[in-house]
Amino acid sequence: MTDWRPVLAPAIVLRHDRARDADLLLLPERVVVLRGGAGTVVGLCDGIRSVRDIVDELAQRFPGAPVAIDVPAFLERLRNEGWLR
């Protein structure tokens, strides 16, 4: 899993909604509101960074946060939804 280089599926777009001050995933016929730091995590999913790279970067940005456990599980959930490939 740590070698996987996640990227948003082709029909999905990450946007920030200033009115809601929230990050959104725009899917065909659906909008998903991302809470907390989820938008930051998804924003790092560029198909170049591996899961390990994403975790390392977030660990530097947010020292002490449980990113090594939470981030891979979150990304896997998005993958299972078909939002990441």
C-alpha positions in Angstrom: 0.0 0.0 0.0 2.8 2.5 0.8 4.1 2.2 -2.9 0.7 3.2 -4.3 0.7 6.6 -5.8 -2.9 7.8 -5.4 -4.6 10.2 -7.8 -8.2 11.4 -8.2 -10.3 9.4 -10.6 -10.7 11.1 -13.9 -14.3 12.4 -13.3 -13.6 13.8 -9.8 -12.4 17.3 -8.9 -11.2 18.7 -5.6 -12.4 22.3 -5.0 -12.5 24.7 -2.1 -15.9 26.3 -1.5 -15.2 29.7 0.0 -18.9 30.2 1.1 -18.7 27.0 3.2 -15.0 27.3 3.9 -14.8 23.6 3.1 -13.0 21.4 0.6 -15.3 19.4 -1.7 -15.0 16.5 -4.0 -17.1 17.1 -7.0 -18.3 13.8 -8.4 -20.8 13.2 -11.2 -24.2 14.1 -9.7 -22.8 14.3 -6.2 -20.8 16.6 -3.9 -18.8 15.2 -0.9 -17.8 17.7 1.8 -14.4 16.9 3.2 -13.9 17.6 6.9 -10.9 18.5 8.9 -7.6 17.9 7.1 -9.1 15.6 4.5 -8.8 18.2 1.7 -5.1 18.6 2.5 -4.6 14.9 2.3 -6.5 14.6 -1.0 -4.7 17.6 -2.4 -1.4 15.7 -2.1 -2.8 12.8 -4.2 -1.1 13.8 -7.4 -0.1 10.4 -8.8 3.5 11.3 -8.2 3.7 11.0 -4.4 3.4 7.6 -2.8 1.3 7.0 0.3 4.6 7.0 2.2 5.5 10.3 0.7 2.1 11.8 1.7 2.4 10.5 5.2 5.9 11.8 5.6 4.9 15.3 4.3 1.9 15.4 6.6 4.0 14.2 9.6 6.3 17.2 9.0 3.4 19.6 8.7 1.5 18.2 11.7 4.0 16.9 14.2 2.4 14.5 16.7 -0.7 13.8 14.6 -1.4 10.1 14.0 -0.9 10.4 10.2 0.9 7.1 9.8 -2.2 5.3 10.9 -5.1 7.6 9.8 -3.9 8.7 6.3 -3.4 5.2 4.7 -6.7 4.1 6.0 -8.5 7.2 4.8 -6.9 6.9 1.3 -7.9 3.2 1.1 -11.5 4.2 1.9 -11.5 6.7 -0.9 -10.0 4.1 -3.2 -12.7 1.6 -2.3 -15.3 4.3 -3.1 -13.7 4.6 -6.5 -12.7 8.2 -6.0 -8.9 7.5 -6.1 -7.0 5.2 -8.4 
